[in-house]
């Protein structure tokens, strides 16, 4: 019976190659997946020909317990479905046991973020470096202004680097940002962001007197005329490294996530965060509530007395 089942797998692979034109890697993947299913069923004295829906569901549950990602489980289920369609079409089975199986739900990946302590370390180092005199002080003042504005507003990096010079004329604690679809939104600035912007603006004005002005707040010699996103991201990682932070987990987009997560952690309304981020749909903003849920779970497991007792028993 085992040999017969393996013969059916070989016949299926031949069909996929001849009739569907499946690539070699695809065929190898199908073969590995179906051989694994075959071995699992054999432990229960079942074969692909005799397996029922419950047996196949048990196999998927087994994969989950083994730590397979939802995407990997879904791939195995896809192989099973193709195989059982073949068996049904060939008259080798009178039903398709995969028809009622549900694909494993793929969890939406949580956005990477930074702790408040990490952001503080980053900003404090940038402020310290910006205060040091020297020929490249303007670039250090620019970096501080970029970081303070990014964390104060949660702007997209494309919105940040392309800010017009006229923002220096805006007075008060608010900044008008033009986002996707040319939609404008008003965001508040922190006192430290206002101070960093002012210091950079004054140093920039001195440079402009010598080199000529630009319509952009953060001018560059590149084709766009303003600081490229990639250059800012590279400089951000450099500052993060000097601050002793893991550079692989830090980027301008991660700081945008940190802005949103920290607001929610400190009691901000989800609708307010949606408006500040410039999300057209609140479902996009709701991903940050999952970040909070995960953080709350970790806090409970770390600090709740009953959780501690359970951990000690383990």
C-alpha positions, 0 to 999 in steps of 0.5 A, a space after each residue: 500500500 505504501 508503494 502504491 501511494 508513492 506511485 500516485 505521488 510520482 504520477 501526480 508529479 509527472 502530470 504537473 510536469 507534462 500538462 502544467 509545465 511546472 518548474 523543477 523547483 516547484 516539482 521538488 517542493 511538491 514532492 517534499 511536501 507530499 512525502 512528508 504528508 505520506 510519512 505523517 499518515 503512515 504513523 496512523 496507518 493511513 495513506 493519502 488514498 484512505 485519509 479523511 479530512 480530519 487526518 489532513 487537518 491533524 497534519 496541518 495542526 502537527 505542522 503548526 505545533 512544529 513551528 511552521 509559519 502560516 505561509 508554510 502551512 498554506 503552501 503544504 495545503 496548496 500541494 495537498 489540494 492539487 494532489 487530491 484534485 488529481 486523485 479525484 480526476 483520475 478516479 482514484 478517490 471519489 471525494 476531495 478531503 481538502 475541500 472543507 479544510 481552511 487555510 491557516 490565517 496569516 497574521 499581519 506582521 507587526 511593525 518594528 518600533 523603538 522604545 522610548 529609551 532608545 529614541 531618547 538616546 538617539 536624540 540626545 546624542 544627535 543634540 550633543 553632536 549638533 552642539 559641537 562646533 566645526 566645519 560640518 556643524 551644519 550637517 549635524 544641525 540638519 540631522 538633529 532637525 530631521 530626527 526631531 521633526 520625524 519623531 515629533 510628527 510621525 511624518 513619512 520620510 518622503 514628506 520629511 525630506 521634501 519639506 519646503 523652505 517656507 516652513 521656517 516662516 511658519 510660527 507657532 507649534 504647528 506644521 502643515 504637511 502635504 501628504 499622499 494625494 496632496 492632502 494637507 494635515 496640521 501636526 503639532 511640534 514639540 518644543 525640542 523640534 521647534 528649537 532644533 528647526 530654529 538652530 538649523 534654520 539660522 545655520 542654513 541662512 548663513 550658508 545660503 548667503 554664500 551659496 545661494 538659496 533653494 526652495 527646499 528645507 533640506 537642499 541637496 545637489 541631487 536631481 530632486 533638489 532635496 535630501 534623498 531618503 536613502 542618504 537620510 536613512 544611512 545617516 540615521 543608522 550611523 547616528 544610531 550606531 554611535 548611540 549604541 543602538 542596533 542599526 538593523 532595527 532602526 530606520 526612518 519608517 521605524 521612527 514613524 512607527 515609534 511615534 504612533 506607538 508611543 502616542 497610543 501607549 500614553 493614552 492618545 485616541 486612535 482617530 487622532 493618531 490616524 489624522 497625525 499619520 495621514 492615514 485615509 483608512 483607520 484600519 491602517 492605523 489599527 495595526 498599532 493597537 496590536 503592538 500595544 496588545 503585545 506589549 501589554 501581554 509581555 508586561 502582564 507575563 513579566 509583572 503579574 504575580 500569577 504569571 510569575 508563579 506559573 513561570 516558576 512552576 514551569 
